[in-house]
Amino acid sequence: MVVLAAVLACAYLLLHAGFTITSEDQSVVQGASPGGVAASEFPTSTSTAVVSITSPSDASTTTQPPPGMKAYQNENFHFSLFYADDLAVSEVPVAAGALVVLFKDMATRRGFEIFVTPYAEPKITQERFNMDEPSGVMDDPVNILIDGAPATEFLSTNPAMGTSREIWFLHGGFLYEVTTPEPLDSWLLQFMQTWQFI
């Protein structure tokens, strides 16, 4: 129930408080993803390849943001990343000690969000997936690594942004859910490549 309240609070912010994250091509974003993978398959993937989004050795040597980027760091939730310097950052605390971090360009309305919450389970359960992803859709899951942590990248649907690219992973007692409209997939990955656990 608490998680549902957090998801609804995020949806409210995205829809009503000017935090709507969109892609430049609304026609692509509005379509729902057909025929999703059953959530019971989470966090495994139909793909056997593992793609590394970040390399701990590469990420640890970079302390200054690259040109055109700024650094975001959250000591409470133990992560940092670089993001485009034209994005505004908002932190929205939600129920049960969770946090939503919104990265958004107010002019283009492009952006992404990170939902992070304390999580004690060793894997993401079916029940948790259904609570956080009410659509139950997980299309094209791929196993990846985020700073060495196993993650699943997949497509889903979201009432605020239509078809969404999502990356879910566990690390250090937290569940991280990163979301952006599907057309911004490669744009998001440039920031996720800089992710570090701190």
Contact map, one row per residue, 1 for C-alpha under 8 A:
111110000000000000000000000000000000000000000000000000000000000000000000000000000000000000000000000000000000000000000000000000000000000000000000000000000000000000000000000000000000000000000000000000
111111000000000000000000000000000000000000000000000000000000000000000000000000000000000000000011000000000000000000000000000000000000000000000000000000000000000000000000000000000000000000000000000000
111111100000000000000000000000000000000000000000000000000000000000000000000000000000000000000011000000000000000000000000000000000011000000000000000000000000000000000000000000000000000000000000000000
111111110000000000000000000000000000000000000000000000000000000000000000000000000000000000000000000000000000000000000000000000000011000000000000000000000000000000000000000000000000000000000000000000
111111111000000000000000000000000000000000000000000000000000000000000000000000000000000000000010000000000000000000000000000000000000000000000000000000000000000000000000000000000000000000000000000000
011111111100000000000000000000000000000000000000000000000000000000000000000000000000000000000110010000000000000000000000000000000000000000000000000000000000000000000000000000000000000000000000000000
001111111110000000000000000000000000000000000000000000000000000000000000000000000000000000000000000000000000000000000000000000000001000000000000000000000000000000000000000000000000000000000000000000
000111111111000000000000000000000000000000000000000000000000000000000000000000000000000000000000000000000000000000000000000000000000000000000000000000000000000000000000000000000000000000000000000000
000011111111100000000000000000000000000000000000000000000000000000000000000000000000000000000100000000000000000000000000000000000000000000000000000000000000000000000000000000000000000000000000000000
000001111111110000000000000000000000000000000000000000000000000000000000000000000000000000000000000100000000000000000000000000000000000000000000000000000000000000000000000000000000000000000000000000
000000111111111000000000000000000000000000000000000000000000000000000000000000000000000000000000000000000000000000000000000000000000000000000000000000000000001100000000000000000000000000000000000000
000000011111111110000000000000000000000000000000000000000000000000000000000000000000000000000000000000000000000000000000000000000000000000000000000000000000000000000000000000000000000000000000000000
000000001111111111110000000000000000000000000000000000000000000000000000000000000000000000000000000000000000000000000000000000000000000000000000000000000000000000000000000000000000000000000000000000
000000000111111111111000000000000000000000000000000000000000000000000000000000000000000000000000000000000000000000000000000000000000000000000000000000000000000100000000000000000000000000000000000000
000000000011111111110000000000000000000000000000000000000000000000000000000000000000000000000000000000000000000000000000000000000000000000000000000000000000000100000000000000000000000000000000000000
000000000001111111110000000000000000000000000000000000000000000000000000000000000000000000000000000000000000000000000000000000000000000000000000000000000000000000000000000000000000000000000000000000
000000000001111111110000000000000000000000000000000000000000000000000000000000000000000000000000000000000000000000000000000000000000000000000000000000000000000000000000000000000000000000000000000000
000000000000111111110000000000000000000000000000000000000000000000000000000000000000000000000000000000000000000000000000000000000000000000000000000000000000000000000000000000000000000000000000000000
000000000000111111111000000000000000000000000000000000000000000000000000000000000000000000000000000001010000000000000000000000000000000000000000000000000000000000000000000000000000000000000000000000
000000000000111111111100000000000000000000000000000000000000000000000000000000000000000000000000000000000000100000000000000000000000000000000000000000000000000110000000000000000000000000000000000000
000000000000010000111110000000000000000000000000000000000000000000000000000000000000000000000000000000010000111100000000000000000000000000000000000000000000000110000000000000000001100000000000000000
000000000000000000011111010010000000000000000000000000000000000000000000000000000000000000000000000000000000111000000000000000000000000000000000000000000000000010000000000000000000100000000000000000
000000000000000000001111110010000000000000000000000000000000000000000000000000000000000000000000000000000000110000000000000000000000000000000000000000000000000000000000000000000000101100000000000000
000000000000000000000111110000000000000000000000000000000000000000000000000000000000000000000000000000000001010000000000000000000000000000000000000000000000000000000000000000000000000000000000000000
000000000000000000000011111110000000000000000000000000000000000000000000000000000000000000000000000000000000000000000000000000000000000000000000000000000000000000000000000000000000001000000000000000
000000000000000000000111111111000000000000000000000000000000000000000000000000000000000000000000000000000000000000000000000000000000000000000000000000000000000000000000000000000000000000000000000000
000000000000000000000000111111100000000000000000000000000000000000000000000000000000000000000000000000000000000000000000000000000000000000000000000000000000000000000000000000000000000000000000000000
000000000000000000000000111111100000000000000000000000000000000000000000000000000000000000000000000000000000000000000000000000000000000000000000000000000000000000100000000000000000001000000000000000
000000000000000000000110111111100000000000000000000000000000000000000000000000000000000000000000000000000000000000000000000000000000000000000000000000000000000011110000000000000000111000000000000000
000000000000000000000000011111110000000000000000000000000000000000000000000000000000000000000000000000000000000000000000000000000000000000000000000000000000000011100000000000000000000000000000000000
000000000000000000000000001111111000000000000000000000000000000000000000000000000000000000000000000000000000000000000000000000000000000000000000000000000000000001100000000000000000000000000000000000
000000000000000000000000000001111100000000000000000000000000000000000000000000000000000000000000000000000000000000000000000000000000000000000000000000000000100001100000000000000000000000000000000000
000000000000000000000000000000111111000000000000000000000000000000000000000000000000000000000000000000000000000000000000000000000000000010100000000000000011100000100000000000000000000000000000000000
000000000000000000000000000000011111000000000000000000000000000000000000000000000000000000000000000000000000000000000000000000000000000000000000000000000000000000000000000000000000000000000000000000
000000000000000000000000000000001111100000000000000000000000000000000000000000000000000000000000000000000000000000000000000000000000000010100000000000000000000000000000000000000000000000000000000000
000000000000000000000000000000001111110000000000000000000000000000000000000000000000000000000000000000000000000000000000000000000000000111100000000000000001000000000000000000000000000000000000000000
000000000000000000000000000000000011111010000000000000000000000000000000000000000000000000000000000000000000000000000000000000000000000011110000000000000000000000000000000000000000000000000000000000
000000000000000000000000000000000001111111000000000000000000000000000000000000000000000000000000000000000000000000000000000000000000000111000000000000000000000000000000000000000000000000000000000000
000000000000000000000000000000000000111111000000000000000000000000000000000000000000000000000000000000000000000000000000000001001100000111000000000000000000000000000000000000000000000000000000000000
000000000000000000000000000000000000011111000000000000000000000000000000000000000000000000000000000000000000000000000000000001000000000000000000000000000000000000000000000000000000000000000000000000
000000000000000000000000000000000000111111111000000000000000000000000000000000000000000000000000000000000000000000000000000000000000000000000000000000000000000000000000000000000000000000000000000000
000000000000000000000000000000000000011111111000000000000000000000000000000000000000000000000000000000000000000000000000000111001000000000000000000000000000000000000000000000000000000000000000000000
000000000000000000000000000000000000000011111000000000000000000000000000000000000000000000000000000000000000000000000000001100000000000000000000000000110000000000000000000000000000000000000000000000
000000000000000000000000000000000000000011111100000000000000000000000000000000000000000000000000000000000000000000000000000000000000000000001110000000010000000000000000000000000000000000000000000000
000000000000000000000000000000000000000011111111000000000000000000000000000000000000000000000000000000000000000000000000000000000000000000011110000000010000000000000000000000000000000000000000000000
000000000000000000000000000000000000000000011111000000000000000000000000000000000000000000000000000000000000000000000000000000000000000000011100000000000000000000000000000000000000000000000000000000
000000000000000000000000000000000000000000001111100000000000000000000000000000000000000000000000000000000000000000000000000000000000000000001110000000000000000000000000000000000000000000000000000000
000000000000000000000000000000000000000000001111110000000000000000000000000000000000000000000000000000000000000000000000000000000000000000000110000000000000000000000000000000000000000000000000000000
000000000000000000000000000000000000000000000011111000000000000000000000000000000000000000000000000000000000000000000000000000000000000000000110000000000000000000000000000000000000000000000000000000
000000000000000000000000000000000000000000000001111100000000000000000000000000000000000000000000000000000000000000000000000000000000000000000111100000000000000000000000000000000000000000000000000000
000000000000000000000000000000000000000000000000111110000000000000000000000000000000000000000000000000000000000000000000000000000000000000000011100000000000000000000000000000000000000000000000000000
000000000000000000000000000000000000000000000000011111100000000000000000000000000000000000000000000000000000000000000000000000000000000000000001111100000000000000000000000000000000000000000000000000
000000000000000000000000000000000000000000000000001111100000000000000000000000000000000000000000000000000000000000000000000000000000000000000001111000000000000000000000000000000000000000001001100000
000000000000000000000000000000000000000000000000000111110110000000000000000000000000000000000000000000000000000000000000000000000000000000000000111100000000000000000000000000000000000000000001111000
000000000000000000000000000000000000000000000000000111111110000000000000000000000000000000000000000000000000000000000000000000000000000000000000011100000000000000000000000000000000000000000000100000
000000000000000000000000000000000000000000000000000001111111000000000000000000000000000000000000000000000000000000000000000000000000000000000000001100000000000000000000000000000000000000000000000100
000000000000000000000000000000000000000000000000000000111111100000000000000000000000000000000000000000000000000000000000000000000000000000000000000000000000000000000000000000000000000000000000000000
000000000000000000000000000000000000000000000000000001111111110000000000000000000000000000000000000000000000000000000000000000000000000000000000000000000000000000000000000000000000000000000000000000
000000000000000000000000000000000000000000000000000001111111110000000000000000000000000000000000000000000000000000000000000000000000000000000000001000000000000000000000000000000000000000000000111100
000000000000000000000000000000000000000000000000000000011111111000000000000000000000000000000000000000000000000000000000000000000000000000000000000000000000000000000000000000000000000000000000000100
000000000000000000000000000000000000000000000000000000001111111000000000000000000000000000000000000000000000000000000000000000000000000000000000000000000000000000000000000000000000000000000000000000
000000000000000000000000000000000000000000000000000000000111111110000000000000000000000000000000000000000000000000000000000000000000000000000000000000000000000000000000000000000000000000000000000000
000000000000000000000000000000000000000000000000000000000001111110000000000000000000000000000000000000000000000000000000000000000000000000000000000000000000000000000000000000000000000000000000000000
000000000000000000000000000000000000000000000000000000000000011111000010000000000000000000000000000000000000000000000000000000000000000000000000000000000000000000000000000000000000000000000000000000
000000000000000000000000000000000000000000000000000000000000011111111110000000000100000000000000000000000000000000000000000000000000000000000000000000000000000000000000000000000000000000000000000000
000000000000000000000000000000000000000000000000000000000000000111111100000000000000000000000000000000000000000000000000000000000000000000000000000000000000000000000000000000000000000000000000000000
000000000000000000000000000000000000000000000000000000000000000011111000000000000000000000000000000000000000000000000000000000000000000000000000000000000000000000000000000000000000000000000000000000
000000000000000000000000000000000000000000000000000000000000000011111100000000000001100000000000000000000000000000000000000000000000000000000000000000000000000000000000000000000000000000000000000000
000000000000000000000000000000000000000000000000000000000000000011111110000000000111100000000000000000000000000000000000000000000000000000000000000000000000000000000000000000000000000000000000000000
000000000000000000000000000000000000000000000000000000000000000011011111000000000111100000000000000000000000000000000000000000000000000000000000000000000000000000000000000000000000000000000000000000
000000000000000000000000000000000000000000000000000000000000000110001111100000011110000000000000000000000000000000000000000000000000000000000000000000000000000000000000000000000000000000000000000000
000000000000000000000000000000000000000000000000000000000000000000000111110000011110000000000000000000000000000000000000000000000000000000000000000000000000000000000000000000000000000000000000000000
000000000000000000000000000000000000000000000000000000000000000000000011111001111000000000000000000000000000000000000000000000000000000000000000000000000000000000000000000000000000000000000000000000
000000000000000000000000000000000000000000000000000000000000000000000001111111110000000000000000000000000000000000000000000000000000000000000000000000000000000000000000000000000000000000000000000000
000000000000000000000000000000000000000000000000000000000000000000000000111111100000000000000000000000000000000000000000000000000000000000000000000000000000000000000000000000000000000000000000000001
000000000000000000000000000000000000000000000000000000000000000000000000011111000000000000000000000000000000000000000000000000000000000000000000000000000000000000000000000000000000000000000000000000
000000000000000000000000000000000000000000000000000000000000000000000000011111100000000000000000000000000000000000010000000000000000000000000000000000000000000000000000000001000000000000000000000000
000000000000000000000000000000000000000000000000000000000000000000000000111111110000000000000000000000000000000000000000000000000000000000000000000000000000000000000000000000000000000000000000000011
000000000000000000000000000000000000000000000000000000000000000000000000111011111000000000000000000000000000000000000000000000000000000000000000000000000000000000000000000000000000000000000000001111
000000000000000000000000000000000000000000000000000000000000000000000011110001111100000000000000000000000000000000000000000000000000000000000000000000000000000000000000000000000000000000000000011111
000000000000000000000000000000000000000000000000000000000000000000000011100000111110000000000000000000000000000000000000000000000000000000000000000000000000000000000000000000000000000000000011011100
000000000000000000000000000000000000000000000000000000000000000010001111000000011111000000000000000000000000000000000000000000000000000000000000000000000000000000000000000000000000000000000010011000
000000000000000000000000000000000000000000000000000000000000000000001111000000001111101000000000000000000000000000000000000000000000000000000000000000000000000000000000000000000000000000000010000000
000000000000000000000000000000000000000000000000000000000000000000011100000000000111111000000000000000000000000000000000000000000000000000000000000000000000000000000000000000000000000000000010000000
000000000000000000000000000000000000000000000000000000000000000000011100000000000011111100000000000000000000000000000000000000000000000000000000000000000000000000000000000000000000000000000000000000
000000000000000000000000000000000000000000000000000000000000000000000000000000000001111100000000000000001000000000000000000000000000000000000000000000000000000000000000000000000000000000000000000000
000000000000000000000000000000000000000000000000000000000000000000000000000000000011111110000000000000111100001000000000000000000000000000000000000000000000000000000000000000000000000000000000000000
000000000000000000000000000000000000000000000000000000000000000000000000000000000000111111000000000001111100000000000000000000000000000000000000000000000000000000000000000000000000000000000000000000
000000000000000000000000000000000000000000000000000000000000000000000000000000000000001111100000000011110000000000000000000000000000000000000000000000000000000000000000000000000000000000000000000000
000000000000000000000000000000000000000000000000000000000000000000000000000000000000000111110000000011100000000000000000000000000000000000000000000000000000000000000000000000000000000000000000000000
000000000000000000000000000000000000000000000000000000000000000000000000000000000000000011111000001111000000000000000000000000000000000000000000000000000000000000000000000000000000000000000000000000
000000000000000000000000000000000000000000000000000000000000000000000000000000000000000001111100001111000000000000000000000000000000000000000000000000000000000000000000000000000000000000000000000000
000000000000000000000000000000000000000000000000000000000000000000000000000000000000000000111110111100000000000000000000000000000000000000000000000000000000000000000000000000000000000000000000000000
000001001000000000000000000000000000000000000000000000000000000000000000000000000000000000011111111100000000000000000000000000000000000000000000000000000000000000000000000000000000000000000000000000
011011000000000000000000000000000000000000000000000000000000000000000000000000000000000000001111110000000000000000000000000000000000000000000000000000000000000000000000000000000000000000000000000000
011000000000000000000000000000000000000000000000000000000000000000000000000000000000000000000111110000000000000000001000000000000000000000000000000000000000000000000000000000000000000000000000000000
000000000000000000000000000000000000000000000000000000000000000000000000000000000000000000001111111000000000000000001100000000000000000000000000000000000000000000000000000000000000000000000000000000
000001000000000000000000000000000000000000000000000000000000000000000000000000000000000000001111111100000000000000111100000000000000000000000000000000000000000000000000000000000000000000000000000000
000000000000000000000000000000000000000000000000000000000000000000000000000000000000000000111100111110000000000000111000000000000000000000000000000000000000000000000000000000000000000000000000000000
000000000100000000000000000000000000000000000000000000000000000000000000000000000000000000111100011111000000000011110000000000000000000000000000000000000000000000000000000000000000000000000000000000
000000000000000000000000000000000000000000000000000000000000000000000000000000000000000011110000001111100000000011100000000000000000000000000000000000000000000000000000000000000000000000000000000000
000000000000000000100000000000000000000000000000000000000000000000000000000000000000000111110000000111110000001111000000000000000000000000000000000000000000000000000000000000000000000000000000000000
000000000000000000000000000000000000000000000000000000000000000000000000000000000000001111000000000011111000001110000000000000000000000000000000000000000000000000000000000000000000000000000000000000
000000000000000000101000000000000000000000000000000000000000000000000000000000000000001110000000000001111100111100000000000000000000000000000000000000000000000000000000000000000000000000000000000000
000000000000000000000000000000000000000000000000000000000000000000000000000000000000011100000000000000111111111000000000000000000000000000000000000000000000000000000000000000000000000000000000000000
000000000000000000000000000000000000000000000000000000000000000000000000000000000000001100000000000000011111110000000000000000000000000000000000000000000000000000000000000000000000000000000000000000
000000000000000000000000000000000000000000000000000000000000000000000000000000000000000000000000000000001111100000000000000000000000000000000000000000000000000000000000000000000000000000000000000000
000000000000000000000001000000000000000000000000000000000000000000000000000000000000000000000000000000001111110000000000000000000000000000000000000000000000000000000000000000000000000000000000000000
000000000000000000011110000000000000000000000000000000000000000000000000000000000000000000000000000000011111111000000000000000000000000000000000000000000000000000000000000000000000000000000000000000
000000000000000000001111000000000000000000000000000000000000000000000000000000000000000000000000000000011101111100000000000000000000000000000000000000000000000000000000000000000000000000000000000000
000000000000000000001100000000000000000000000000000000000000000000000000000000000000001000000000000001111000111110000000000000000000000000000000000000000000000000000000000000000001000000000000000000
000000000000000000001000000000000000000000000000000000000000000000000000000000000000000000000000000001110000011111000000000000000000000000000000000000000000000000000000000000000111100000010000000000
000000000000000000000000000000000000000000000000000000000000000000000000000000000000000000000000000111100000001111100000000000000000000000000000000000000000000000000000000000000111000000000000000000
000000000000000000000000000000000000000000000000000000000000000000000000000000000000000000000000000111000000000111110000000000000000000000000000000000000000000000000000000000011110000000000000000000
000000000000000000000000000000000000000000000000000000000000000000000000000000000000000000000000011110000000000011111000000000000000000000000000000000000000000000000000000000011100000000000000000000
000000000000000000000000000000000000000000000000000000000000000000000000000010000000000000000000011100000000000001111100000000000000000000000000000000000000000000000000000001111000000000000000000000
000000000000000000000000000000000000000000000000000000000000000000000000000000000000000000000001111000000000000000111110000000000000000000000000000000000000000000000000000001110000000000000000000000
000000000000000000000000000000000000000000000000000000000000000000000000000000000000000000000000110000000000000000011111000000000000000000000000000000000000000000000000000011100000000000000000000000
000000000000000000000000000000000000000000000000000000000000000000000000000000000000000000000000000000000000000000001111100000000000000000000000000000000000000000000000010011100000000000000000000000
000000000000000000000000000000000000000000000000000000000000000000000000000000000000000000000000000000000000000000000111110000000000000000000000000000000000000000000000000011000000000000000000000000
000000000000000000000000000000000000000000000000000000000000000000000000000000000000000000000000000000000000000000000011111110000000000000000000000000000000000000000000000010000000000000000000000000
000000000000000000000000000000000000000000000000000000000000000000000000000000000000000000000000000000000000000000000001111100000000000000000000000000000000000000000000000000000000000000000000000000
000000000000000000000000000000000000000000100000000000000000000000000000000000000000000000000000000000000000000000000000111110000000000000000000000000000000000000000000010000000000000000000000000000
000000000000000000000000000000000000000001100000000000000000000000000000000000000000000000000000000000000000000000000000111111011000000000000000000000000000000000000000010000000000000000000000000000
000000000000000000000000000000000000000001000000000000000000000000000000000000000000000000000000000000000000000000000000101111111000000000000000000000000000000000000000000000000000000000000000000000
000000000000000000000000000000000000001101000000000000000000000000000000000000000000000000000000000000000000000000000000000111111100000000000000000000000000000000000000000000000000000000000000000000
000000000000000000000000000000000000000000000000000000000000000000000000000000000000000000000000000000000000000000000000000011111110000000000000000000000000000000000000000000000000000000000000000000
000000000000000000000000000000000000000000000000000000000000000000000000000000000000000000000000000000000000000000000000000111111111000000000000000000000000000000000000000000000000000000000000000000
000000000000000000000000000000000000001001000000000000000000000000000000000000000000000000000000000000000000000000000000000111111111110100000000000000000000000000000000000000000000000000000000000000
000000000000000000000000000000000000001000000000000000000000000000000000000000000000000000000000000000000000000000000000000001111111111100000000000000000000000000000000000000000000000000000000000000
001100000000000000000000000000000000000000000000000000000000000000000000000000000000000000000000000000000000000000000000000000111111110000000000000000000000000000000000000000000000000000000000000000
001100100000000000000000000000000000000000000000000000000000000000000000000000000000000000000000000000000000000000000000000000011111110000000000000000000000000000000000000000000000000000000000000000
000000000000000000000000000000000000000000000000000000000000000000000000000000000000000000000000000000000000000000000000000000001111111110000000000000000000000000000000000000000000000000000000000000
000000000000000000000000000000000000000000000000000000000000000000000000000000000000000000000000000000000000000000000000000000001111111100000000000000000000000000000000000000000000000000000000000000
000000000000000000000000000000000000000000000000000000000000000000000000000000000000000000000000000000000000000000000000000000000100111110000000000000000001110000000000000000000000000000000000000000
000000000000000000000000000000000001011000000000000000000000000000000000000000000000000000000000000000000000000000000000000000001100111111000000000000000001000000000000000000000000000000000000000000
000000000000000000000000000000001011111000000000000000000000000000000000000000000000000000000000000000000000000000000000000000000000101111100000000000000011100000000000000000000000000000000000000000
000000000000000000000000000000000001111000000000000000000000000000000000000000000000000000000000000000000000000000000000000000000000000111111000000000000111000000000000000000000000000000000000000000
000000000000000000000000000000001011100000000000000000000000000000000000000000000000000000000000000000000000000000000000000000000000000011111000000000000111000000000000000000000000000000000000000000
000000000000000000000000000000000000100000001100000000000000000000000000000000000000000000000000000000000000000000000000000000000000000001111100000000000110000000000000000000000000000000000000000000
000000000000000000000000000000000000000000011110000000000000000000000000000000000000000000000000000000000000000000000000000000000000000001111110000000011110000000000000000000000000000000000000000000
000000000000000000000000000000000000000000011111110000000000000000000000000000000000000000000000000000000000000000000000000000000000000000011111000000011100000000000000000000000000000000000000000000
000000000000000000000000000000000000000000011011111000000000000000000000000000000000000000000000000000000000000000000000000000000000000000001111100001111000000000000000000000000000000000000000000000
000000000000000000000000000000000000000000000000011110000000000000000000000000000000000000000000000000000000000000000000000000000000000000000111110001111000000000000000000000000000000000000000000000
000000000000000000000000000000000000000000000000011111000000000000000000000000000000000000000000000000000000000000000000000000000000000000000011111111100000000000000000000000000000000000000000000000
000000000000000000000000000000000000000000000000000111100000000000000000000000000000000000000000000000000000000000000000000000000000000000000001111111100000000000000000100000000000000000000001101100
000000000000000000000000000000000000000000000000000111110010000000000000000000000000000000000000000000000000000000000000000000000000000000000000111110000000000000000000000000000000000000000000001110
000000000000000000000000000000000000000000000000000101110000000000000000000000000000000000000000000000000000000000000000000000000000000000000000111111000000000000000000000000000000000000000000000000
000000000000000000000000000000000000000000000000000000000000000000000000000000000000000000000000000000000000000000000000000000000000000000000000111111100000000000000000111000000000000000000000000000
000000000000000000000000000000000000000000000000000000000000000000000000000000000000000000000000000000000000000000000000000000000000000000000011110111110000000000000000110000000000000000000000000000
000000000000000000000000000000000000000000100000000000000000000000000000000000000000000000000000000000000000000000000000000000000000000000000011110011111000000000000011110000000000000000000000000000
000000000000000000000000000000000000000000111000000000000000000000000000000000000000000000000000000000000000000000000000000000000000000000001111000001111100000000000011100000000000000000000000000000
000000000000000000000000000000000000000000000000000000000000000000000000000000000000000000000000000000000000000000000000000000000000000000001111000000111110000000001111000000000000000000000000000000
000000000000000000000000000000000000000000000000000000000000000000000000000000000000000000000000000000000000000000000000000000000000000001111100000000011111000000001110000000000000000000000000000000
000000000000000000000000000000001000000000000000000000000000000000000000000000000000000000000000000000000000000000000000000000000000000011111000000000001111100000111100000000000000010000000000000000
000000000000000000000000000000001001000000000000000000000000000000000000000000000000000000000000000000000000000000000000000000000000001111100000000000000111110000111100000000000000000000000000000000
000000000000000000000000000000011000000000000000000000000000000000000000000000000000000000000000000000000000000000000000000000000000001010000000000000000011111011110000000000000000000000000000000000
000000000000000000000000000000000000000000000000000000000000000000000000000000000000000000000000000000000000000000000000000000000000001000000000000000000001111111110000000000000000000000000000000000
000000000010000000000000000000000000000000000000000000000000000000000000000000000000000000000000000000000000000000000000000000000000000000000000000000000000111111000000000000000000000000000000000000
000000000010011000011000000000000000000000000000000000000000000000000000000000000000000000000000000000000000000000000000000000000000000000000000000000000000011111000000000000000000000000000000000000
000000000000000000011100000011000000000000000000000000000000000000000000000000000000000000000000000000000000000000000000000000000000000000000000000000000000111111110000000000000001100000000000000000
000000000000000000000000000011110000000000000000000000000000000000000000000000000000000000000000000000000000000000000000000000000000000000000000000000000000111111110000000000000000100000000000000000
000000000000000000000000000111111000000000000000000000000000000000000000000000000000000000000000000000000000000000000000000000000000000000000000000000000011110011111000000000000000110000000000000000
000000000000000000000000000010000000000000000000000000000000000000000000000000000000000000000000000000000000000000000000000000000000000000000000000000000011110011111100000000000011110000000000000000
000000000000000000000000000000000000000000000000000000000000000000000000000000000000000000000000000000000000000000000000000000000000000000000000000000001111000000111110000000000011110110000000000000
000000000000000000000000000000000000000000000000000000000000000000000000000000000000000000000000000000000000000000000000000000000000000000000000000000001111000000011111000000001111000000000000000000
000000000000000000000000000000000000000000000000000000000000000000000000000000000000000000000000000000000000000000000000000000000000000000000000000000111100000000001111100000011110000000000000000000
000000000000000000000000000000000000000000000000000000000000000000000000000000000000000000000000000000000000000000000000000000000000000000000000000000111000000000000111110000111100000000000000000000
000000000000000000000000000000000000000000000000000000000000000000000000000000000000000000000000000000000000000000000000000000000000000000000000010011110000000000000011111000111000000000000000000000
000000000000000000000000000000000000000000000000000000000000000000000000000000000000000000000000000000000000000000000010001100000000000000000000000011100000000000000001111111110000000000000000000000
000000000000000000000000000000000000000000000000000000000000000000000000000000000000000000000000000000000000000000000000000000000000000000000000000010000000000000000000111111110000000000000000000000
000000000000000000000000000000000000000000000000000000000000000000000000000000000000000000000000000000000000000000000000000000000000000000000000000000000000000000000000011111000000000000000000000000
000000000000000000000000000000000000000000000000000000000000000000000000000000000000000000000000000000000000000000000111100000000000000000000000000000000000000000000000011111100000000000000000000000
000000000000000000000000000000000000000000000000000000000000000000000000000010000000000000000000000000000000000000011111000000000000000000000000000000000000000000000000011111110000000000000000000000
000000000000000000000000000000000000000000000000000000000000000000000000000000000000000000000000000000000000000000011110000000000000000000000000000000000000000000000001111011111000000000000000000000
000000000000000000000000000000000000000000000000000000000000000000000000000000000000000000000000000000000000000001111000000000000000000000000000000000000000000000000011111001111100000000000000000000
000000000000000000000000000000000000000000000000000000000000000000000000000000000000000000000000000000000000000001110000000000000000000000000000000000000000000000000111100000111110000000000000000000
000000000000000000000000000000000000000000000000000000000000000000000000000000000000000000000000000000000000000111100000000000000000000000000000000000000000000000000111000000011111000000000000000000
000000000000000000000000000000000000000000000000000000000000000000000000000000000000000000000000000000000000000111000000000000000000000000000000000000000000000000011110000000001111100000000000000000
000000000000000000001000000000000000000000000000000000000000000000000000000000000000000000000000000000000000001110000000000000000000000000000000000000000000000010011100000000000111110110010000000000
000000000000000000001110000010000000000000000000000000000000000000000000000000000000000000000000000000000000000100000000000000000000000000000000000000000000000011111000000000000011111110000000000000
000000000000000000000000000010000000000000000000000000000000000000000000000000000000000000000000000000000000000000000000000000000000000000000000000000000010000000111000000000000001111110000000000000
000000000000000000000010100110000000000000000000000000000000000000000000000000000000000000000000000000000000000000000000000000000000000000000000000000000000000000000000000000000000111111000000000000
000000000000000000000010000000000000000000000000000000000000000000000000000000000000000000000000000000000000000000000000000000000000000000000000000000000000000000001000000000000001111111110000000000
000000000000000000000000000000000000000000000000000000000000000000000000000000000000000000000000000000000000000000000000000000000000000000000000000000000000000000001000000000000001111111111000000000
000000000000000000000000000000000000000000000000000000000000000000000000000000000000000000000000000000000000000000000000000000000000000000000000000000000000000000000000000000000000001111111100000000
000000000000000000000000000000000000000000000000000000000000000000000000000000000000000000000000000000000000000000000000000000000000000000000000000000000000000000000000000000000000000111111110000000
000000000000000000000000000000000000000000000000000000000000000000000000000000000000000000000000000000000000000100000000000000000000000000000000000000000000000000000000000000000001000111111111000000
000000000000000000000000000000000000000000000000000010000000000000000000000000000000000000000000000000000000000000000000000000000000000000000000000000000000000000000000000000000000000011111111100000
000000000000000000000000000000000000000000000000000000000000000000000000000000000000000000000000000000000000000000000000000000000000000000000000000000000000000000000000000000000000000001111111110000
000000000000000000000000000000000000000000000000000000000000000000000000000000001111000000000000000000000000000000000000000000000000000000000000000000000000000000000000000000000000000000111111111000
000000000000000000000000000000000000000000000000000011000000000000000000000000001000000000000000000000000000000000000000000000000000000000000000010000000000000000000000000000000000000000011111111000
000000000000000000000000000000000000000000000000000011100010000000000000000000000000000000000000000000000000000000000000000000000000000000000000010000000000000000000000000000000000000000001111111000
000000000000000000000000000000000000000000000000000001000010000000000000000000011100000000000000000000000000000000000000000000000000000000000000000000000000000000000000000000000000000000000111111100
000000000000000000000000000000000000000000000000000001000010000000000000000000111100000000000000000000000000000000000000000000000000000000000000011000000000000000000000000000000000000000000011111110
000000000000000000000000000000000000000000000000000000010011000000000000000000111000000000000000000000000000000000000000000000000000000000000000011000000000000000000000000000000000000000000000011111
000000000000000000000000000000000000000000000000000000000000000000000000000001110000000000000000000000000000000000000000000000000000000000000000001000000000000000000000000000000000000000000000001111
000000000000000000000000000000000000000000000000000000000000000000000000001001110000000000000000000000000000000000000000000000000000000000000000000000000000000000000000000000000000000000000000000111
